[in-house]
Amino acid sequence: MNAAKTLALCALMTTFSTTAFSAEGDEKYLELDCNGKTGTRIEIREDKDDRGRVALHIACGATFYYGGGSVAIKTQTGTGGAFNGGYFTVIEGAEGEDGTYQINPAEGATDSIPFSMRYLYGETRNDLPGINSSITGQFGFMPVTKGLAKITAKDGMGWVDGARVIFEHNKYGQIELAVGAIAGVEGITESDAVSIFSRSKQYQDSFVNFIEVRATPAVIADIVATEFGYEYLGGDVDLSHNFSAAATADFKVVKLLAEGLVSTNWESVAVTAAGGAKVDLLEILSNNKKSGVTLGLYYQYNEGSMRSNLSSGFYNIDGHSLQPELGVKLGDSGMTLKVKGSIGLAGLAGAPAAPSTLRVEISGKLPESKRIRLARKAREAAEAKE
């Protein structure tokens, strides 16, 4: 089945589910909104040239709300030239032939900044009050799900082209199924291709090379959250099957995180393991008032797992590393300063240390646009005249 037929089938199924589960009698209205994210990042890397990078992403959507659910079309356009990064490199720094440190424009930086449409997808959400649940369907060129712990998760700017269904129970948690293609990733398909129009040319005849099942049980005692998943990734990869487990424990002032990944082709195995803690130190001393300043410390070991194709920065580097992190919210601007390092450690039994890296980043959301509720606005104007 080719890409067009698959997306058409997903659209038909989602439309049917919307009709079947919709409630009647509640207010109906259309909402339009647009928002953006921006960032500036400096990366100092032991194994490669240093670089300065910028990012800008604009997301827009139209959502129709009706009794018990909604139907939406969403899109996002922005910078970045690969699955595992939404940033565009503008300068690079390295030691020159004369021994001095030199900063030069990156290749292509003097051209226009590349913008690509990464996502264009439909989404339906329907409440199922009879069983205290809701069901969400997505189809098209969709964003990835990063996961619970987010230490070694797939990059937040990546994509899955296909369909996703999320069933959530108010008491027992949620389960998610995604089926489709991850194309436009060098090492999986022919080459990097970010735009939905470019990467669709790299689909195989069967279209499907990615399957994901993810279960997130309900939070235990409002503290412990867990997640379990399976991913299949076809294409030119050595380890196609990925099993994952993650857990967090939120004790208000201290949050503990752990994640484990096992990638295999049933003959060989690769492992990624990570764990750490995040704390707001001033919150402990200020009667539980958040300061906006957080400290984190994580340990990670990576041994060539499948996620190396799908993760960004130093998360995909083989070896042992210790990763300290500082986060500072910059007032009411919506921006955050993050400083994160990766310190290579010599492992047990002579296992390698990952290259050391330092990343300084200022990022955040642009001022939100005013959401326009068309039907409600028209009704309020009519009522005012009466």
Secondary structure, DSSP 8 states (H G I E B T S, - for coil): --HHHHHHHHHHHHHHHHHHH---SS--EEEEEEEEEEEEEEEEESSS-EEEEEEEEEEEEEEEEETTEEEEEEEEEE--SBTTB--EEEEEEEE-TTS-EEEEE-TTTTS----EEEEEEEEEEEEEGGGTEEEEEEEEEEE----SS-SS---TT-EEEEEEEEEEETTTEEEEEEEEE--S-BTTBSS---SHHHHGGG--TT---EEEEEEEE--BTTTEEEEEEEEEE-SS-S--EEEEEEEEEE-SSEEEEEEEEEEE-SS-EEEEEEEEEEE-HHHHHTTT---SEEEEEEEEEE-S-GGGGT--GGGG-SEEEEEEEEEEE-TTSSEEEEEEEEEEE--GGG--B---EEEEEEEEE------EEHHHHHHHHHHHH-
